[in-house]
Amino acid sequence: MGRRKRTVGLDIGSGLIKLVVIDHSKGEPELVKVAITPVLADAIVEGEVMDPGIVADAIRGLFVTGGVKQKQVVAAVGGRDVIVKKIQMDRMKETDAREVIRWEAEQHVPFDMENVELDFQILDPDGEGLQMSVLLVAAKRELVENKVTLLTDAGLVAEVVDVDAFALHNAFELNHPDAMRGMVGLLNIGHEVTNINILEDGIPVLTRDLAIGTRRFREDLQRERGMTAEDAEKLLQSFERSSALDPYVESRGEEMAVGIERAAAFLQTSSRGGAAMAKVYTSGGGSRIPGLPEVLAERLGVPVERANPIQNLKVREGVFETLAVDEVVPLLMLPVGLALRAA
């Protein structure tokens, strides 16, 4: 059969659906297509699809306008129904570990094991000790099945169902290889949810979701400043800080910082000391909010930088011809990470 030369990454967000096509045929991955469409308000709430018909229609329309005929896609699941955890277990071969992983997982996963999809990766396969480090991933089966059903309704086939945090990590690793040492935070700020992903020497060791996204900032401005949704959105997407926006950036930035600190503190207590956070990278639509990186950097006491999903990725000429690059690129971390999976 051979490997498929192109991978379509599909990121179904609460505010926007993003599609990215990466060509793997020439040795190094090349971004060949980007398409984005808004999804009707409240059709997806906190990652949960409330109106599958509307969302499936939006996905079909996106493939048409994007001129993408391939039906096989890589999508992802995330949120509180997905557990990513680094655990220790007796050293054994991977084939033997497959036999006992469900039993091991029972000690760490707060879900009914009958209804869980499990996977794992041995992090130190060549290690010498009696124990080995394993990255355990568990997702509620219903979550995976719902995603696959939605894609089927849109006329697509789920080639791979990834985990949000891992897809972000894949895009991050390619574009920021220098950040693969020490403890680093990756903050993906979406429409409704901010995903905190903490990496230790390039390995995702903790993922957490905060119920804060660009929607909260917009609602703050509408409620307290009497702005229309459109005016609030313009302010959030401008490149200049403003006295109207700053107080909300301060208060919401504080909430995000507390979430990051709690996650880092949990890691340090659970991993016998552990390193301190060296740097935080932001991505997602919320990473463009004026003043947010500065507020986070001041509050956390570490450098905060916007991650760039196309920094080291080859981009075919004309991909961004009809798109505003500065506005679109911060949105692409997750779909690029999905499309980097050469299925």
PAZAPA-4460 file (N, C-alpha, C; in steps of 0.05 Angstrom, whole numbers, plus 32768, in hexadecimal, padded with zeros to 4 digits):
% residues 343
    n_x    n_y    n_z   ca_x   ca_y   ca_z    c_x    c_y    c_z   seq   type   mol
   8011   7FE8   8000   8000   8000   8000   8011   8019   8000     1      M     A
   8028   8018   800F   8039   8030   8011   802C   8044   8023     2      G     A
   803C   8058   802B   8031   806D   803D   8023   8082   802E     3      R     A
   800E   808C   8039   8000   80A2   802C   8012   80BB   802D     4      R     A
   8013   80C9   8016   8026   80DE   8014   801D   80F8   8022     5      K     A
   8003   80FB   8025   7FF9   8113   8032   7FE8   810C   804B     6      R     A
   7FEB   811D   805F   7FDB   8119   8077   7FCA   8132   807C     7      T     A
   7FB1   812E   8081   7F9E   8144   8087   7F9A   8145   80A5     8      V     A
   7FA2   815B   80B1   7F9D   815F   80CE   7F84   8170   80D1     9      G     A
   7F71   8167   80E1   7F57   8175   80E4   7F53   817B   8102    10      L     A
   7F53   8195   8108   7F50   819E   8124   7F34   81AA   8127    11      D     A
   7F22   819D   8135   7F06   81A6   8138   7F04   81B5   8153    12      I     A
   7F07   81CF   8151   7F06   81E0   8169   7EEB   81EB   816E    13      G     A
   7EE7   81F7   8186   7ECD   8202   818D   7EC6   821B   817D    14      S     A
   7EDA   8229   8173   7ED4   8242   8164   7EDA   823F   8146    15      G     A
   7EF0   8230   8140   7EF9   822D   8125   7F00   8210   811F    16      L     A
   7EFC   8208   8106   7F06   81ED   80FD   7F1D   81F3   80EA    17      I     A
   7F34   81E6   80F0   7F4C   81EB   80E1   7F55   81D1   80D3    18      K     A
   7F5D   81D4   80BA   7F65   81BE   80A9   7F81   81C4   809E    19      L     A
   7F93   81B1   80A0   7FAE   81B5   8097   7FB6   819C   8087    20      V     A
   7FC3   819F   8070   7FCD   8188   8061   7FEB   818A   805F    21      V     A
   7FF8   8174   8067   8016   8173   8066   801E   815C   8053    22      I     A
   8030   8162   8041   803A   814F   802D   8054   8143   8039    23      D     A
   8055   8128   803A   806C   811A   8046   807D   810C   8030    24      H     A
   8077   8112   8017   8084   8102   8001   80A1   8109   7FFC    25      S     A
   80AA   8121   8004   80C5   8129   7FFD   80D9   8128   8013    26      K     A
   80D4   8117   8026   80E8   8114   803C   80E1   8127   8053    27      G     A
   80E1   8141   804E   80DA   8153   8064   80BD   815C   8060    28      E     A
   80AD   815E   8076   8091   8165   8073   808E   8181   8068    29      P     A
   8079   8185   8057   8074   819F   804B   8056   81A6   804E    30      E     A
   8051   81BD   8058   8036   81C7   805C   802B   81D0   8040    31      L     A
   8015   81C3   8037   800C   81C9   801C   7FF0   81D5   801B    32      V     A
   7FE2   81D4   8032   7FC7   81E0   8032   7FBE   81E7   804E    33      K     A
   7FB1   81FE   8051   7FA5   8206   806A   7F89   8211   8064    34      V     A
   7F75   8208   8073   7F5A   8213   8070   7F4D   8214   808B    35      A     A
   7F3D   822A   808F   7F31   822F   80A9   7F14   8238   80A5    36      I     A
   7F02   822E   80B6   7EE6   8238   80B5   7EDC   823B   80D2    37      T     A
   7ECB   8250   80D6   7EBF   8253   80F1   7EA9   823E   80F4    38      P     A
   7EA3   8237   810D   7E8D   8225   8112   7E78   8235   8122    39      V     A
   7E5F   8230   811D   7E49   823F   812A   7E4C   823F   8148    40      L     A
   7E47   8256   8154   7E49   8259   8172   7E39   8243   817F    41      A     A
   7E45   8236   8193   7E39   8222   81A4   7E33   8207   8196    42      D     A
   7E3C   8204   817D   7E3A   81E9   8171   7E4E   81D6   817E    43      A     A
   7E64   81E1   8188   7E78   81D2   8198   7E7D   81E2   81B2    44      I     A
   7E78   81D5   81C9   7E7C   81E3   81E3   7E90   81D3   81F3    45      V     A
   7EA6   81E0   81FB   7EBC   81D3   820A   7EC4   81B8   81FE    46      E     A
   7EC6   81B8   81E4   7ED0   81A0   81D6   7EBA   818C   81D0    47      G     A
   7EA2   8190   81DB   7E8D   817D   81D7   7E7A   8186   81C0    48      E     A
   7E76   8175   81AD   7E66   817C   8196   7E48   817B   819E    49      V     A
   7E3B   8192   819D   7E1F   8194   81A4   7E0D   8190   818C    50      M     A
   7E17   8197   8174   7E06   8194   815C   7E17   8187   8146    51      D     A
   7E18   816C   8146   7E2A   815E   8133   7E23   8165   8116    52      P     A
   7E0A   8169   810F   7E02   816F   80F4   7E10   8189   80EA    53      G     A
   7E0E   819E   80FA   7E1A   81B8   80F2   7E38   81B5   80EF    54      I     A
   7E45   81A7   8103   7E62   81A4   8102   7E6B   8193   80EA    55      V     A
   7E5D   817D   80E4   7E63   816C   80CD   7E61   817D   80B3    56      A     A
   7E4C   818D   80B1   7E48   819F   809A   7E60   81B2   8097    57      D     A
   7E68   81BE   80AD   7E7F   81D1   80AC   7E98   81C3   80A3    58      A     A
   7E9C   81AA   80AC   7EB5   819B   80A4   7EB3   8195   8086    59      I     A
   7E9C   818C   807D   7E99   8186   8060   7E9F   819F   804F    60      R     A
   7E93   81B6   8058   7E97   81CF   804A   7EB4   81D7   8049    61      G     A
   7EC3   81D2   805F   7EDF   81DA   8061   7EF0   81CA   804D    62      L     A
   7EE9   81B0   804A   7EF8   819F   8036   7EF3   81A9   801A    63      F     A
   7EDA   81B2   8015   7ED3   81BC   7FFA   7EE2   81D6   7FF4    64      V     A
   7EE0   81E9   8006   7EED   8203   8002   7F0B   8201   8002    65      T     A
   7F15   81EE   8012   7F33   81EA   8013   7F3D   81D9   7FFB    66      G     A
   7F2A   81CE   7FEB   7F33   81BE   7FD4   7F41   81A4   7FDC    67      G     A
   7F39   8198   7FF3   7F46   8180   7FFD   7F33   8168   7FF7    68      V     A
   7F3D   8155   7FE7   7F2D   813E   7FDF   7F32   8125   7FF1    69      K     A
   7F4A   8125   7FFD   7F51   810E   800E   7F3E   810B   8026    70      Q     A
   7F34   80F3   802A   7F20   80EF   803F   7F2C   80E4   8059    71      K     A
   7F44   80DB   8058   7F51   80D0   8071   7F5D   80E8   8080    72      Q     A
   7F57   80E9   809A   7F61   8100   80AA   7F6D   80F6   80C4    73      V     A
   7F7E   8107   80D0   7F87   8103   80EB   7F79   8118   80FD    74      V     A
   7F6B   810F   8111   7F5D   8121   8124   7F67   811B   8140    75      A     A
   7F5D   8129   8154   7F66   8125   816F   7F50   8127   8183    76      A     A
   7F54   811C   819A   7F42   811F   81B1   7F52   812C   81C8    77      V     A
   7F44   8139   81DA   7F51   8146   81F1   7F3D   814C   8206    78      G     A
   7F45   815B   821A   7F33   8163   822F   7F34   8150   8247    79      G     A
   7F21   8153   825A   7F23   8145   8273   7F1E   8127   8271    80      R     A
   7F14   811E   8259   7F10   8101   8256   7F28   80F3   824A    81      D     A
   7F3F   8102   8249   7F58   80F6   8240   7F6D   80F9   8256    82      V     A
   7F7A   80E4   825D   7F8F   80E4   8272   7FAA   80DE   8265    83      I     A
   7FBD   80F0   826A   7FD9   80EB   8261   7FEA   80EB   827A    84      V     A
   7FF8   80D4   827F   8006   80D2   8299   8020   80C2   8295    85      K     A
   8036   80CD   82A1   804F   80BE   82A1   804F   80AC   82BA    86      K     A
   8053   8092   82B6   8052   8080   82CD   806B   806F   82CD    87      I     A
   8070   8062   82E3   8087   804E   82E6   807B   8032   82E7    88      Q     A
   8087   801F   82D9   807E   8003   82DC   8096   7FF1   82D9    89      M     A
   8093   7FD8   82E0   80A9   7FC5   82DE   80B3   7FC3   82C1    90      D     A
   80CD   7FC2   82BE   80D9   7FC2   82A3   80D2   7FA7   8295    91      R     A
   80C8   7FAA   827D   80C1   7F92   826D   80C0   7F9A   824F    92      M     A
   80BE   7F85   823E   80BC   7F8B   8221   80A1   7F98   821B    93      K     A
   80A0   7FA6   8205   8087   7FB4   81FE   8070   7FA0   81FA    94      E     A
   8076   7F89   81EF   8060   7F75   81EA   8055   7F6C   8205    95      T     A
   8066   7F68   8219   805D   7F60   8234   804E   7F77   8241    96      D     A
   8057   7F8F   823D   804A   7FA7   8249   802E   7FA9   823F    97      A     A
   8029   7FA3   8225   800E   7FA4   821A   7FFB   7F92   822A    98      R     A
   8005   7F7C   8234   7FF5   7F69   8242   7FEC   7F74   825D    99      E     A
   7FFD   7F84   826A   7FF7   7F8C   8286   7FF0   7FAA   8288   100      V     A
   7FF0   7FB9   8272   7FED   7FD6   8274   7FD1   7FDD   827E   101      I     A
   7FBD   7FCD   8278   7FA2   7FD4   8281   7FA0   7FD2   82A0   102      R     A
   7FAE   7FBE   82AB   7FAF   7FBA   82C8   7FBE   7FD2   82D4   103      W     A
   7FD5   7FD9   82C8   7FE5   7FF0   82D2   7FD4   8009   82D1   104      E     A
   7FC6   800D   82BB   7FB6   8025   82B7   7FA1   8029   82CC   105      A     A
   7F96   8013   82D6   7F81   8014   82EA   7F8A   8023   8303   106      E     A
   7FA4   8023   8309   7FAE   8031   8320   7FAF   804F   831C   107      Q     A
   7FAE   8058   8302   7FB3   8074   82FC   7F9C   8082   82EE   108      H     A
   7F89   8073   82E3   7F74   8080   82D2   7F5A   807F   82E1   109      V     A
   7F4D   8096   82E5   7F34   8097   82F5   7F1B   8091   82E5   110      P     A
   7F1E   8082   82CF   7F07   807B   82BE   7F01   805D   82C2   111      F     A
   7EE9   8055   82B9   7EE2   8038   82B8   7EF2   802C   82A1   112      D     A
   7F03   8019   82A8   7F16   800E   8294   7F08   7FFF   827E   113      M     A
   7EEF   7FF7   8282   7EE0   7FE9   826D   7EDA   7FFC   8255   114      E     A
   7EDA   8016   825B   7ED2   802A   8246   7EE8   803D   823F   115      N     A
   7F01   8032   823E   7F18   8043   823A   7F29   8039   8222   116      V     A
   7F33   804B   8211   7F47   8044   81FD   7F62   804B   820A   117      E     A
   7F74   8037   8209   7F8E   803B   8216   7FA5   8039   8202   118      L     A
   7FBA   8048   8207   7FD3   8045   81F8   7FEA   804D   820A   119      D     A
   8002   8046   8202   8019   804D   8213   8032   804D   8202   120      F     A
   8047   805A   820D   8061   8059   8200   8076   8057   8216   121      Q     A
   8089   8045   8212   80A0   8042   8225   80B3   8059   821F   122      I     A
   80B9   8069   8233   80CA   8081   822E   80E8   807B   822F   123      L     A
   80EF   8066   823D   810C   805F   823F   8110   8041   8238   124      D     A
   810A   803A   821F   810B   801D   8217   8127   8011   821B   125      P     A
   813C   8021   821A   8157   8016   821D   8162   8018   8239   126      D     A
   8151   8020   824C   8159   8024   8268   8162   800A   8275   127      G     A
   8171   800D   828C   817D   7FF6   8299   816E   7FED   82B2   128      E     A
   8161   8000   82C0   8155   7FFB   82DA   813E   7FE7   82DA   129      G     A
   8135   7FE0   82F2   811F   7FCD   82F5   8104   7FDA   82ED   130      L     A
   8103   7FF5   82EE   80EB   8003   82E7   80EE   8012   82CD   131      Q     A
   80D8   8017   82BF   80DA   8027   82A6   80C4   803D   82A7   132      M     A
   80CA   8053   8299   80B7   8069   8297   80A5   8064   827F   133      S     A
   808B   8067   8284   8077   8062   826E   8065   807A   826D   134      V     A
   805F   8083   8255   804B   8098   8251   8030   808A   824A   135      L     A
   801D   808E   825C   8004   8080   825A   7FEF   8094   8250   136      L     A
   7FDF   808B   823D   7FC9   809C   8233   7FAF   808C   8234   137      V     A
   7F9B   8098   8240   7F80   808B   8242   7F6B   809F   8239   138      A     A
   7F59   8097   8228   7F43   80A8   821F   7F29   8098   8222   139      A     A
   7F14   80A5   822B   7EFA   8098   822C   7EF2   8090   8210   140      K     A
   7EEA   8077   820D   7EE3   806C   81F2   7ECE   807C   81E4   141      R     A
   7EBB   8086   81F3   7EA5   8096   81E8   7EAF   80AF   81DA   142      E     A
   7EC4   80BB   81E5   7ED0   80D3   81DA   7EDC   80CE   81BE   143      L     A
   7EEA   80B7   81BD   7EF7   80AF   81A3   7EE1   80A8   818F   144      V     A
   7ECD   8098   8198   7EB7   8090   8186   7EA7   80A8   817B   145      E     A
   7EA2   80BB   818D   7E93   80D3   8184   7EA2   80E3   816E   146      N     A
   7EBD   80E4   8172   7ECD   80F3   815E   7ECD   80E4   8143   147      K     A
   7ED0   80C9   8144   7ECF   80B9   812C   7EB4   80BB   811E   148      V     A
   7E9E   80BB   812D   7E83   80BD   8122   7E7F   80D8   8114   149      T     A
   7E89   80ED   8121   7E86   8108   8115   7E95   8109   80FA   150      L     A
   7EAD   80FE   80FA   7EBC   80FE   80E1   7EAE   80ED   80CB   151      L     A
   7EA3   80D7   80D3   7E94   80C5   80C0   7E7C   80D5   80B5   152      T     A
   7E6E   80E3   80C6   7E57   80F3   80BD   7E60   8109   80A9   153      D     A
   7E78   8112   80AC   7E82   8126   8099   7E8F   811A   8080   154      A     A
   7E8C   80FF   807E   7E97   80F1   8066   7EB5   80EB   8067   155      G     A
   7EC0   80EB   8080   7EDD   80E8   8083   7EE3   80CE   8092   156      L     A
   7EFD   80C6   8091   7F06   80AE   809F   7F1C   80B7   80B2   157      V     A
   7F19   80AF   80CC   7F2E   80B5   80E0   7F45   80A1   80DD   158      A     A
   7F5B   80AB   80D1   7F72   8099   80CD   7F81   8095   80E7   159      E     A
   7F84   80AB   80F6   7F90   80AB   8111   7F7F   80BD   8123   160      V     A
   7F7A   80B3   813C   7F6F   80C5   8150   7F85   80CA   8164   161      V     A
   7F90   80E2   8164   7FA6   80EA   8175   7F9C   80F7   818F   162      D     A
   7FAE   80FF   81A0   7FA6   810F   81B8   7FB0   812B   81B3   163      V     A
   7F9F   813F   81B9   7FA6   815B   81B5   7FC2   8162   81BE   164      D     A
   7FC8   815A   81D7   7FE2   8161   81E3   7FFA   8156   81D2   165      A     A
   7FF7   813E   81C7   800C   8132   81B8   8010   813F   819C   166      F     A
   7FF9   8147   8190   7FFA   8155   8177   8008   8170   817A   167      A     A
   8001   817E   818F   800F   8198   8195   802C   8193   8199   168      L     A
   8033   817E   81A7   804F   8177   81AC   805E   8171   8192   169      H     A
   8051   8163   8180   805E   815C   8166   8065   8175   8157   170      N     A
   8052   8188   8155   8057   81A1   8147   806D   81B1   8155   171      A     A
   806C   81B1   816F   807F   81C0   817F   809B   81B6   817D   172      F     A
   809E   819B   817D   80B8   818E   817B   80C6   8194   8160   173      E     A
   80B6   8194   814B   80C1   819A   8130   80CB   81B7   812F   174      L     A
   80BB   81C9   813A   80C0   81E6   8136   80D2   81F3   814C   175      N     A
   80D3   81E6   8163   80E3   81F1   8179   80F4   81DB   8186   176      H     A
   8106   81CF   8176   8116   81B9   8181   8127   81C1   8199   177      P     A
   812F   81DA   819A   813F   81E4   81B0   8130   81E4   81CB   178      D     A
   8115   81E1   81CA   8105   81E0   81E3   8101   81C4   81ED   179      A     A
   8110   81B1   81E2   810C   8195   81EA   811E   818D   8202   180      M     A
   8129   81A1   8210   8139   819C   8228   812C   81AA   8240   181      R     A
   812D   819E   8258   8122   81AA   8270   8104   81A9   8270   182      G     A
   80F8   81B9   8282   80DB   81BA   8284   80D0   81D2   8277   183      M     A
   80BD   81CE   8264   80B2   81E3   8254   8094   81E0   8254   184      V     A
   8086   81F7   8255   8069   81F7   8253   805F   81FF   8238   185      G     A
   804B   81F1   822D   803F   81F8   8214   8022   81FE   8219   186      L     A
   801A   8216   8213   7FFF   8220   821A   7FEF   8225   8200   187      L     A
   7FDC   8214   81FA   7FCC   8217   81E2   7FB1   8224   81EA   188      N     A
   7FAE   823D   81E3   7F97   824D   81EC   7F82   824D   81D6   189      I     A
   7F6D   823E   81DA   7F58   823B   81C6   7F40   824D   81CB   190      G     A
   7F2A   8247   81BE   7F12   8258   81C0   7F05   8256   81DC   191      H     A
   7F04   823D   81E7   7EF7   8239   8201   7F0A   822C   8215   192      E     A
   7F1E   821F   820C   7F30   820F   821E   7F4D   8216   8219   193      V     A
   7F5D   8218   822E   7F7A   821A   822C   7F86   8200   8235   194      T     A
   7F96   81F4   8223   7FA4   81DB   822A   7FC0   81E1   8233   195      N     A
   7FC6   81D8   824C   7FE2   81DA   8256   7FEF   81BF   8252   196      I     A
   8006   81C0   8244   8015   81A7   823E   8031   81AC   8248   197      N     A
   8039   819C   825C   8054   81A0   8267   8067   818A   825C   198      I     A
   807E   8193   8251   8091   8180   8246   80AA   817F   8258   199      L     A
   80B5   8167   825C   80CD   8164   826B   80E1   8156   8259   200      E     A
   80F6   8165   8251   810A   815A   823E   80FC   814F   8224   201      D     A
   80E8   815E   821B   80DA   8158   8202   80C4   8143   8205   202      G     A
   80BF   8139   821D   80AA   8125   8221   8092   8132   822E   203      I     A
   807A   812F   8223   8062   813B   8230   805C   812B   8249   204      P     A
   805F   8138   8261   805C   812A   827A   8042   8132   8288   205      V     A
   8035   8148   8280   801C   814F   828D   800C   8161   827A   206      L     A
   7FF2   815B   8279   7FE0   816C   8269   7FC8   8173   827A   207      T     A
   7FC0   818D   8279   7FA9   8196   8289   7F99   81AA   8278   208      R     A
   7F7F   81AB   827C   7F6E   81BE   826E   7F63   81D3   8282   209      D     A
   7F64   81EC   8279   7F58   8202   8288   7F40   820C   8279   210      L     A
   7F2A   8212   8287   7F12   821B   8279   7F13   823A   8274   211      A     A
   7F29   8242   8267   7F2C   825E   825F   7F35   825E   8242   212      I     A
   7F28   826F   8232   7F31   8272   8216   7F2A   828E   820D   213      G     A
   7F2D   8293   81F3   7F28   82AD   81E8   7F0B   82B6   81ED   214      T     A
   7EF9   82A2   81EE   7EDD   82A9   81F2   7ED9   82B8   820D   215      R     A
   7EE7   82AF   8222   7EE5   82BC   823C   7EED   82DA   823A   216      R     A
   7F03   82DF   822C   7F0D   82FB   8229   7EF7   830B   821B   217      F     A
   7EEC   8300   8206   7ED8   830E   81F6   7EBF   8314   8207   218      R     A
   7EB7   8300   8217   7E9F   8304   8228   7EA4   8319   823E   219      E     A
   7EBD   8319   8248   7EC5   832E   825C   7EC0   834A   8250   220      D     A
   7ECA   834E   8237   7EC8   8368   822A   7EAB   836F   8224   221      L     A
   7E9B   835B   821C   7E7F   8360   8216   7E6F   8367   822F   222      Q     A
   7E75   8358   8245   7E66   835C   825D   7E6E   8376   826C   223      R     A
   7E88   837A   826E   7E91   8390   827F   7E97   83AA   826F   224      E     A
   7E9B   83A8   8255   7EA0   83C0   8245   7E89   83C6   8232   225      R     A
   7E75   83B5   8232   7E5E   83BA   8221   7E64   83B8   8203   226      G     A
   7E79   83A9   81FC   7E81   83A7   81E0   7E70   8392   81D1   227      M     A
   7E6F   8395   81B7   7E62   8380   81A6   7E77   836A   81A4   228      T     A
   7E6E   8352   819C   7E80   833B   8199   7E95   8341   8184   229      A     A
   7E8D   834F   816E   7E9F   8356   8158   7EB5   8369   8162   230      E     A
   7EAD   837E   8172   7EC1   8391   817B   7ED4   8384   818F   231      D     A
   7EC9   8373   81A0   7EDB   8365   81B4   7EEF   8353   81A5   232      A     A
   7EE5   8346   8190   7EF6   8334   8180   7F0D   8344   8173   233      E     A
   7F06   835B   8168   7F1A   836D   815B   7F30   8374   816F   234      K     A
   7F28   837B   8187   7F3B   8383   819C   7F4E   836C   81A3   235      L     A
   7F42   8354   81A5   7F52   833C   81AC   7F65   8334   8195   236      L     A
   7F5E   833B   817D   7F6F   8334   8166   7F81   834A   815C   237      Q     A
   7F7F   8361   8169   7F91   8377   8161   7FAD   8371   816B   238      S     A
   7FC0   8380   8161   7FDC   837A   8169   7FE6   838E   817E   239      F     A
   7FD4   839F   8187   7FDB   83B4   819B   7FCD   83AF   81B6   240      E     A
   7FDB   83B3   81CC   7FCE   83B2   81E6   7FBC   83CA   81E9   241      R     A
   7FA7   83C8   81F9   7F95   83DE   81FD   7F8C   83DF   821A   242      S     A
   7F85   83F7   8223   7F7D   83FB   823F   7F62   83ED   8244   243      S     A
   7F52   83EA   822F   7F38   83DC   8231   7F3C   83BE   8236   244      A     A
   7F50   83B3   822A   7F55   8396   822C   7F67   838D   8243   245      L     A
   7F7A   839E   824A   7F8F   8397   825D   7F85   838A   8277   246      D     A
   7F70   8396   8284   7F67   838A   829E   7F5E   836D   829B   247      P     A
   7F53   8365   8284   7F49   834A   8281   7F60   8337   827A   248      Y     A
   7F74   8342   826C   7F8C   8333   8266   7F9A   832D   8280   249      V     A
   7F9B   8340   8292   7FA8   833D   82AC   7F99   8327   82BC   250      E     A
   7F7E   8328   82BE   7F70   8316   82CF   7F6F   82FA   82C4   251      S     A
   7F6A   82F7   82A9   7F69   82DD   829D   7F85   82D1   829B   252      R     A
   7F99   82E2   8297   7FB5   82D9   8296   7FBD   82CE   82B1   253      G     A
   7FB3   82DA   82C6   7FB8   82D1   82E2   7FAD   82B4   82E5   254      E     A
   7F95   82B0   82DB   7F88   8295   82DD   7F99   8280   82CE   255      E     A
   7FA2   8288   82B6   7FB3   8275   82A7   7FCD   826F   82B5   256      M     A
   7FD9   8284   82C0   7FF3   8280   82CE   7FEF   826E   82E6   257      A     A
   7FDA   8271   82F5   7FD4   8260   830C   7FD1   8243   8303   258      V     A
   7FC3   823E   82EC   7FC0   8223   82E1   7FDB   8217   82DA   259      G     A
   7FED   8227   82CE   8007   821D   82C6   8017   8216   82DF   260      I     A
   8016   8228   82F3   8026   8224   830C   801D   820B   831A   261      E     A
   8002   8207   831B   7FF8   81EF   8329   8001   81D6   831B   262      R     A
   8000   81D6   8301   8009   81BE   82F1   8026   81B9   82F6   263      A     A
   8037   81CE   82F6   8054   81CB   82FA   805A   81C1   8316   264      A     A
   804B   81CC   832A   804F   81C5   8346   8047   81A7   834A   265      A     A
   8032   819F   833D   8029   8183   833F   803F   8170   8335   266      F     A
   804B   8178   831E   8061   8168   8313   8079   8167   8325   267      L     A
   8080   817E   8331   8098   817F   8342   8094   816D   835B   268      Q     A
   807C   816D   8366   8077   815C   837E   8076   813F   8377   269      T     A
   806C   8139   835E   8068   811D   8357   8081   8110   834B   270      S     A
   8095   8121   8344   80AC   8115   8336   80C6   811B   8346   271      S     A
   80C5   8118   8360   80DC   811A   8371   80EE   8132   836A   272      R     A
   80E5   814A   8370   80F4   8162   836A   80EC   816E   8350   273      G     A
   80F6   8164   833A   80EE   816E   8320   80FA   8189   831A   274      G     A
   80FC   8190   8301   8108   81A9   82F9   80F2   81BF   82FA   275      A     A
   80FC   81D8   82FB   80E9   81EF   82FA   80E3   81F5   82DC   276      A     A
   80CD   8201   82D7   80C5   8209   82BC   80D9   821D   82B1   277      M     A
   80E3   8218   8299   80F7   822A   828D   80EB   823E   827A   278      A     A
   80D5   8237   826D   80CA   8248   8259   80AD   823F   8253   279      K     A
   809D   8252   824A   8081   824B   8241   807E   8255   8225   280      V     A
   8072   8244   8214   806C   824B   81F8   804D   824B   81F5   281      Y     A
   8043   825F   81E7   8026   8261   81E3   801F   825B   81C6   282      T     A
   8007   8250   81C2   7FFC   824C   81A7   7FDE   824E   81A8   283      S     A
   7FD1   824B   8191   7FB4   824E   8190   7FAC   826B   818C   284      G     A
   7F92   826F   8186   7F88   828A   8180   7F8D   829D   8197   285      G     A
   7F8B   8293   81B0   7F8F   82A5   81C7   7FAB   82AF   81CB   286      G     A
   7FBF   82A2   81BD   7FDB   82AA   81C0   7FDF   82C6   81B3   287      S     A
   7FCB   82CE   81A3   7FCE   82E9   8196   7FC2   8300   81A6   288      R     A
   7FB5   82F9   81BD   7FA9   830F   81CD   7FBF   8322   81D6   289      I     A
   7FBC   833C   81CF   7FD1   834F   81D6   7FD7   8351   81F4   290      P     A
   7FF0   834E   81FB   7FF9   8351   8217   7FF9   8337   8227   291      G     A
   7FEC   8322   821C   7FEA   8309   822C   8005   82FC   8231   292      L     A
   8017   82FA   821D   8031   82EE   8222   8041   82FD   8238   293      P     A
   803F   8318   8237   804D   8329   824A   8042   8325   8267   294      E     A
   8028   8323   8269   801B   831F   8283   8023   8304   828F   295      V     A
   8023   82EF   827E   802A   82D4   8287   8048   82D3   828F   296      L     A
   8059   82E0   827F   8076   82E0   8285   807B   82ED   82A0   297      A     A
   806E   8304   82A5   8072   8313   82BE   8068   8302   82D6   298      E     A
   8051   82F6   82D2   8045   82E7   82E8   8054   82CD   82EE   299      R     A
   805E   82BF   82D9   806B   82A6   82DD   8089   82A8   82E2   300      L     A
   8094   82C0   82DA   80B0   82C4   82DE   80C2   82B3   82CC   301      G     A
   80B6   82AC   82B4   80C6   829D   82A0   80C0   82AA   8285   302      V     A
   80D2   82A6   8271   80CC   82B1   8256   80B3   82A3   824A   303      P     A
   80A3   82B3   823C   808B   82A8   822E   808E   82B1   8211   304      V     A
   808C   829D   81FF   8090   82A2   81E3   807A   8295   81D3   305      E     A
   8072   82A1   81BD   805E   8294   81AC   806B   827E   819B   306      R     A
   8060   8266   819C   806A   8250   818C   8062   8255   816F   307      A     A
   8073   824C   815D   806D   8250   8140   806C   8235   8132   308      N     A
   8054   822C   812A   8051   8211   811E   805D   820E   8102   309      P     A
   8067   8224   80F6   8073   8221   80DC   8090   822C   80DB   310      I     A
   809B   822F   80F3   80B7   8239   80F5   80CB   8228   80E6   311      Q     A
   80C9   820D   80E9   80DB   81FB   80DC   80CD   81E9   80C7   312      N     A
   80B4   81F0   80C1   80A4   81E0   80AF   80A5   81ED   8093   313      L     A
   80AB   81DD   807F   80AC   81E7   8064   808F   81EE   805C   314      K     A
   808B   8205   804F   8071   820E   8047   8070   8212   8029   315      V     A
   805E   8205   801B   805C   8208   7FFE   8052   8224   7FF7   316      R     A
   805D   822E   7FE2   8056   8249   7FD9   8038   824B   7FD4   317      E     A
   802D   8261   7FDE   8010   8266   7FD9   7FFD   825C   7FEE   318      G     A
   8008   824D   8002   7FF6   8241   8017   7FE6   8257   8025   319      V     A
   7FF4   826E   802B   7FE6   8283   803B   7FDD   829A   8029   320      F     A
   7FDB   8295   800F   7FD4   82AA   7FFC   7FBA   82B9   8004   321      E     A
   7FA6   82AB   800C   7F8C   82B8   8012   7F87   82BA   8030   322      T     A
   7F9C   82B5   8040   7F99   82B6   805D   7FAC   82CA   8069   323      L     A
   7FA4   82D7   807F   7FB6   82E9   808D   7FC9   82D9   809F   324      A     A
   7FE2   82D7   8097   7FF5   82C5   80A4   7FF6   82C9   80C3   325      V     A
   7FF9   82E3   80CB   7FFC   82E9   80E7   7FE4   82E0   80F8   326      D     A
   7FCD   82E1   80EB   7FB5   82D8   80FA   7FB1   82BA   80FA   327      E     A
   7FB9   82AD   80E5   7FB3   8291   80E1   7FC8   827E   80EE   328      V     A
   7FE2   8286   80EC   7FF7   8273   80F5   7FF4   826B   8113   329      V     A
   7FED   827D   8126   7FEA   8274   8141   7FD5   825F   8145   330      P     A
   7FC2   825D   8133   7FAC   8249   8135   7FB4   822D   812C   331      L     A
   7FCC   822A   8120   7FD3   8212   8112   7FE3   81FD   8121   332      L     A
   7FEA   8202   813A   7FFB   81F0   8149   7FF0   81D4   814A   333      M     A
   7FD6   81D2   8151   7FCA   81B7   8154   7FC5   81AA   8139   334      L     A
   7FB9   81B7   8125   7FB5   81A9   810B   7FD0   81A2   80FD   335      P     A
   7FE4   81B2   8100   7FFF   81AB   80F5   8009   8192   8103   336      V     A
   8007   8192   811D   8010   817A   812C   8002   8160   8123   337      G     A
   7FE8   8163   811D   7FD9   814C   8114   7FE2   8143   80F8   338      L     A
   7FE6   8157   80E7   7FEE   8150   80CB   800B   8147   80C9   339      A     A
   801B   814B   80DE   8037   8141   80DE   8038   8123   80E1   340      L     A
   8021   8117   80E9   8020   80FA   80EB   801E   80EE   80CF   341      R     A
   8034   80E3   80C6   8034   80D5   80AC   8027   80BA   80B1   342      A     A
   800D   80B7   80AA   7FFE   809F   80B1   8009   8087   80A3   343      A     A
***
